[in-house]
Amino acid sequence: MPEDFLTGDRRPLTTVLAANLVSITGNCLTYMGVPWFVLQSTGSAAKAGIVAFCTLLPVVLAALVGGPVIDRIGRRRVSVASDLACGVAVAAIPLLQFADILHFWMLCVLMEVTGLFRSPGETARGVLLPTLAERAGMPLTRAAGLYDGAARCAAPSGSALGGVLIAVLGAEYVLLVDAATFAVSAPLFAFGVRGLPEAQAQRRVEPSSLRAYRGELAEGYRFVAATPLLLGLCLMTLVTRGLDQGWSAVLLPVHAREELGGSIDLGLLNAAFGVCALTGALVYGAVGSRFRRWPVFTIAFLIVGLPRFVVAACTDTFAPLAVIMAVEGLACGVLNPIMATVTYETVPEALRSRVLSVTTASVQLVTPLGGLAAGFLVDSVGLPSTLLTVGGVYLLATLCPVIFPAWRKMDSAGSPHDRAEGSLPQGSGAKRV
C-alpha cells in the first residue's frame, strides 16, 4: 500500500472534497448563468427549457452506458477529462458571444457537451468515497455527510457569486468564472488520488469487446432490478429530479425576474437554500448514525417537496419564499447522505461504477424533460398555475416512502440478507492496474 494511503490519512479525502467543492461551484454558476443568459438574450422561458433539456439529456445517455467505461479507463482519468472538457465547452459560450457569432443552436450544442462529460466525472469521484473514508479511518455516514456538505457548500457560494456577477458584469462573465473552476478542480482531483489503486483502470478477466462491455453494463442493471430498495430510490428520485429541474432552470428564475428583484434575489434564494442544506448535511454526518434512516428520510422528503411551490405561487415578495427555502434546505441536507450510505452499504466495490451509473441514469431520466415541460407550461398557462401543478405532483411522489414497505429496509441496508438480494454476478471480479 502506498505510504500516502495509510489508514488514518485524511489528506486524500480532504483533497477530493476540495476538488468536488470547486467543480460543483462551477456547476452552480452554470445553472444560474446559462438560464439567465437565455432569458436575457431571448426573453423566452421555452428556450430556457430547451437549453436545460439539451444540457441534461446527454447526462442521462452518458450515465446509461458509461459505467464500464469508467472502470476500463480509470476513475482518476475520467474525472480529470470530464472537468477539462466541461471547462472548454463553457468558456466557448462567452467567447463566441463576444465575437458576435454565437447562435442559439451553438449554445445548445455546447451545453450538450458539458452534459455528456459531467455525469462520468461525478460518478468517478463518487464511487471512491467508501475507499477514501476507510483510509481516513472515518465512518461512511460521516464521510457521506462531508461529501454532500462540500457540494452543499458550493451551492450558496456559487449562487451568491453568480447573482452578483450577473447583476454587475453580465451572464457572460459568470460563464468565464465557471470555466476557471473546472481548470482548478481537475488537477486537484488528479493530485488527491494519485497512487490510489481503486482510482486506476481495471484489468478485466475477459478481453475488451462489445460483448464483454454489454455484459458488464447489464450487471449493474441486474443488481438494481434485484434490489427493491435501490429500485425504489431510483423510481422516486426519477420523478422528483425532473420536477426540481423545472423549478431551478425555469420556474424560480422566471419568478425572480417577474415578481421579485431579479438576479440578486435569485442568487440570495439559492444561497439561503444552499447554506441550510450544507448545515443539514453536516449535522446529519455528525449525529445521523444515532437515528433510524427511514423516518428521517421520509419526513425530510415531505418537507422538501410541495411548500416552496405553494409559497411562490401565492406571494410576490422575497421574505416568505426565503424562509421556506431555508427550511427546505435543512431537510434536503439529510437526503443525499442517507441515499449515498444506503447505496454504498448495499453495492459491492467491484460493481460501484456500474451501479452508480445506473442509478444516476435512472434518477436523471426524466430530468431533461423537467425544464422543457416547465418552460412550455409557463408560456401556456402562466407561472402560478404551473407552480401549483408541479408542486402537487411532487407531493404525490414524496408519499412513496410512506406507502411502500421496501423503504423501511433503509435501516438494515448492508446486512448479509440485503446484499444477497442483489448478489454479485459471477465473473464480475476485476483487478486494478
N, C-alpha and C positions, 0 to 999 in steps of 0.2 A: 504494500500500500504506500503511495507516495507520502512523503513527510507532511505536505501541505494539507493532507486529508485525514489526519489522525482524529480519532473520536474526541469530541470536545472542542474541536477547532471551528469557530463560528465565522471565520473570515469568508469562506466560500458562500455561505448562506447570506451573509451581510452584503457581499458584492452583488450577488444575483438579485437580492431585494432592491438594491440601489439601481441596478440596470432596469429592472422591471418598473420601478417608480418613474425613471426618466422616460422610458418607452411609452408608458401609459399616459404620462403628461402630454406627450406628443399626440397620442390618440385623442385625448380630451380637446386639445387645440383643434384637431381636425374636425371633431364632432361639432364644435362651435363655429369654427371659421368657414367651413365649406357650406353648411346650410345658410349662414348669414351672407356669404358671398353670393350664393344663388339668389336669395331673396332680394339682396341689394341690387344685383345687376339685372334681374328679370322681373321681380315683383310677383312671381308665381309660386304658390305653395305646391302646385302639382309638379313643377320642375324640381323643387327641392326634394319632393318624394321620389322622383325619377333618379336623381343623383344618389339618394340614400339606397335605392334599390340596386343601382349599379355598383355601389360600394360593397354591399353585403352579400349579393348573390355569389360572387367568387369566393367569399369566406366559406360559404356552405359547400361549394364544389370542391375547394381545396381540402376541407375537413373530411368530406365524404371519402376521398381516395388517398389522403396524404399520410395516414399512419405508418404504413410500411416504408414510405419514402423517408420519413424522419428516422426510422431505425437504421435504414441502409446508409444514408448519408451521414448521420450523426446529429445528435441534438445540438451540439455546440455550433457546428457549421450551419445548420438550418436556421437557428436563431439569429446568428450574425448576418447571414444573407438576407433574411427577412427584414431586419431593420435597415440595412443598406438600400435594398430595393424600394422600401416604403419611403425612405428619405428622398431618394432621387425623384420618385413619382410626385410626391407632394411639392418639392421645390420647383418642379416644372410648371405647376399651375400659375403661380405669380409671375414667374419669368416669362411665360408665354403671354400673360396678361399685360405685363409691362411693354412687351414688344408689339402689342395690339394685334396678335394673331390667334388668340385663344377663342375657339368656338365651343359651343355647348357640347358637341359630340366629343371633342378632345377632353373636356373636363370629365365626362362620363368614363372615357377610356382610362384616363389616369387614375381615377378613383377605383376602377376595376382592378388595376394593377396593385394598388395598396391593399385591396380586399383579398386578392389572390395570395399575397405573401404574408399577410398579417396572421392568419389562422395557424399555419405551420409553426411560425415563430413563437406564438403564445403557447401552443401545445408543447413545443420542445422545451420551453422554460418550465412549464407547469409540471411535467412528468418527473422532473428531477427533484421536486420538493421533498418527497419522503427520504430520498438518499441524503440530501443536504441536512435535513432535520436529524437523521440518525448520526451523521458525522459530527453535528454540532452538539449531540447529547441532549436534544430538545424534544419534548413530546410533540407528536404530529399535530394535535389540536392547536397548540401554541404556534407552531411554525405556520400552519394554515391561516391562523389569525393574523400573524405578521405579514404573510404573503398577500392576503387580501387587504390588510391595512396599508401596505405600500401602494396598492392600486387605489385604495380609497384616499390616501394622502395626495395622490396625483390629481384626483378629481377637483378638489377645491382650488389647489394652486393653478392647475391648468385652466379651470373655468374663470377664476378671478383675473389671471393674466390675459386670457383670451378676451374677456369683456372689456378690459381697459385698452388693449391693443386695437380691438375693433373700433372702439369709440375715438381713440386718439389718432391712430395711424391708418386704419382700414383693414379689412379682412385679409388682403393680400399679404400683409406683413405677419399676420398670425401664422400663415402657412409657411413662411420662411423660418420663423422660430421653431415651428413644428419640425421642419426638415432637420434643423440643427439638433433637436433632441434625439433623433434616430442616429445621427452621427456620433453622439456621445454614448448611447446605450449599447451599441454594437461592440466596441472594444471593451467596455466594462464587463459585459457578459463573457466575452471571449477570455478575458483575464481571470474572471471568477471561477470558471470551471476547467481551467487549463490543467490537464493531467488527470481529470476525473474519469475513470473508466466508463461509468454509466453515461457520460456525455459524448462518447465516441461512437463510431459506426459499429453496427453489429455484424459479426460473421455468421451468416446463415448456413445451416447444415445442407439445405437444398440449394443448388446453383441458381443464380438470378435468371428468371424467366417470367413471362407474362402469367403462366400457370401458377408459379410459386407466389407471385405478387397477389394474384386473386385469392389464393388460399390464405395468405397472411391477412389480407383485408377482411376476408369472411370470418376469421377467428374473432376479430373484435366485435362484429355484428352479432355473431352467435352468442358471445359472452353476455352482451347487453340483453339480448332477447331472452336468455335463460335466467336472468336475474331480475325478478319482479320489481325490486326497489329501484334499481338503476333505470329500468324501463319506465317506471312511474315518474322518476325525476325528469327524464328526458321529455316525456309527453307533456307534463305540466309546464315545464320551462319553455318548451317549444311555443306554446301559446303566449305565455307572459312576456317572453323576449320580443316577440313581434309587436305586442302592444306597447312595451317600453320603447321600442324603436320609433313607433309612431309618435309617442309623447316627446322624446328627446330630439328627433330630427325635424318634426313638423309642428306638433301641437303647442309645445312650450315656446319655441321661437316665434310662432305666429301670435300667440297670446301676449308675449313680451313686446312685440312690435306694435300690435294694435291696441292693447289695453293697458300696458304698463309703461315703463320708462325706457324701453329699448334694450340695447345690448348690455348696458351696465347692469340693469335689473336681471337680465337673463344670466349673466355671469354670477351675480350675487346669489340667485336662487340655486344654481348648480353648486356654488361654493358651499352654501348652507347645508345642502343635502350631502355633499361630499365630506365636510368636516364631521357631521354627525354620523355618517356611515363609517368613517375612519374610527371614531370613538366606539361605535358599536362593535366593530371588528376587533379592536384591541382589547376591549373589556371582555368580549367572549373568548378571545385567545387566552386571557389570563385566568378566567374563572369558569369557562364554559364546560370543562370536564366534570364539574360538580352537579350539573343539571342534565336531566333527560333531554335528548335531542328532539324527539318528535313533538312534544308540546311547545318547546321554544320555537322550533321551525314553523309550526302551524300558526301560532299566534302572530309571529313576526310577518309571515307572508300575508295574512289577512290585513294587517296594518299597512303594508306597503302598497296594496292594490288600489282600491276604489277612492279613498279620501281626496287625493290630490286632484283627480279629475272633477269631482263634485265641486270642490272649492274654486278651481279655475273657471268652471262653468258659471258659478254663481256670484263671483266677485270680480271687480276690475281694479282692485287695489293690491299693493305689494305685500303688506304685512301678513294677512291671513294665509296666503299661499306660502310665504317664507316659513311660517310656524309649522304648517302641516308638512312641508317638505323636510324640515328639520326632524320632526318626529318620525317620519317615514325613513329618513336616513339612519336613525338609531336602530330601527327594526331591520332595515336592509343589511346593516353591517354584520349581522349574525348569520345571514343566509349562506353566503359563499363558503365561509369556513366550515359550516356543517356539511354542506354538499361535498366539499373537497375531502374532508376527513372520511366521510362515508365511502366515497369513491376509492380513495387510496387504500382504505382498510379492506375493501372488497375485491379489488383488482390485483392480480399478481404483477410483479415488476416487469416480467417479460412481455406482458400484454398492455402495459400502460399507454404507450404511444398510440397503439391501435384503438384501444377502448376510449381514451380521451379524445381522439379524433372523431370517433363515432358519436360520443356524447356532445362534442362541440357542434358537429354537423346537425345532429337531431335538434338541439335547442336553437340552432340558428336557421333551421329550415324555413320557418315562416318569417324570420326577421326581415329579410329584404322586402317582403310584401307589406310590413307594418308601416314604413314611411310612405310607400307608394299609395296604399289604401287611405292612410290618414290625409295625405295631400289632396287626393281626389274627393274625399268626403268633405273636407273643409270647403273646397271650391263649390261643392254641390249643395250641401245642406247647411253650411255655416259652422263656425267654431263651437258654440255652446252645445248644439245637438251632437256633434262628433265627440266632444269630451264626455258627455253622459253615456253615449253608446259604448265607447271604448271602455269606460270605467265599469259599466255593467258586465261586459264580457270578462273583464279582469276579475271581478268578484266571483263569478262562476268558476273560473279557473282555480282561484286560490282556495276554494272549498274542497278540492280533491283530497288533501291530506286528512280532512275530517271524515270523508265518506269512505275511502278505500283502506282496508286493513293493512295492505302491504307497506304503507308508510310507517307503521309502528315498528317495523324492523330496523328503523334508523338507530335504535338504541342497542341493537345486537349486531350491527354490521361488523364484519371482520371475524365473527365466530366461525368455527370449523364448518358448521351446518350451512351458513350463508356462503362461505367460499365454495362449498361443494355444489351449491346450486348453479354457479357459473364456472364450473371446474375448468382448469387449464387444459386446452386442447392438446392432444398428443402431437408431438412434432413441432411444438412452438418454442422449444428451447433455443437459445441463441448465446453466442459468446461475443464479447467486446473485442475490438481490435484497436 
